[in-house]
């Protein structure tokens, strides 16, 4: 391993220079709003404020799956939050999610609005609200939630760890990339061994565990996350590959993954979603 000039941490860390990298303009060591901005509200009880990162895709995929399963109460408005431009630090969004991360949601179907933030919490809330994609028996529910929280704990090693140092950091650090590449491959092996004996992550049924894990790890093995497929030899994880493709073929998944999307082919973007017909009627002018 090559050695760079050794960094000696100061006795007290002080934020006195930009952090560098793609998101340096929005990174800061304090919380709270940076500007006043009221969030828009549409006609449906469920109001989603998000962007189609893997965490954002989890929620729109579940909402589209619920609608496909006949849960008409899952109709929603999806408003775009441009995280690269700092929309998540607007006063309205911070009131909804004090942590200033997408996605965040408001359920206005009851007497008082309910705010829900953190993608895993939103998936669990919606699954319980509609009684779908979450097993009802204790053993099945527990297995599903174990994998849901596995994703919550594991994905930061893929995103903030490997993804940052491999793709976004202002310069490459061999130690950091090696450390996180090793961990991501271990996580892929965990999934591959689980899926060797089960069609879906938590067993025989498609659940919120699959919906949580697929945008991150399914995207990785399909080379749609960080462009790191060859680097991580993702073709070696045949069971994850099979599972990832099966989920990618689901019509609701194809719809959900493009909602609030701002990158890639413009034909695969639906920056806001307010009705099911938006998928059919969007035009290049509307997308732009």
Buried (B, 14 or more C-beta within 10 A) or exposed (E): EEEEEEEEEEEEEEEEEEEEBEEEEBEBEEEEBBEEBEBEEBEBBBBBBBBBBBBBBBBBBBBBBBBBEEBEBBBBBBBBBBBEEBBBBBBBBBEBBBEBBBBBBBBBEEEEEEEBBBBBBBBBBBBEBBEBBBBEEEEBBEBBBEBBBBBBEBBEBBBEBBBBBBBBBEEEEEEBBEBBBEBBBEBBEBBBEBBEEBBBBBBEBBBBBBBBBBBBBBBBBBBBBBEBBEEBEBEEBEBBBBBBEBBBEBEBBBBBBBBBBBEEEEEEBBBBBBBEEBBEEBEEEEBE
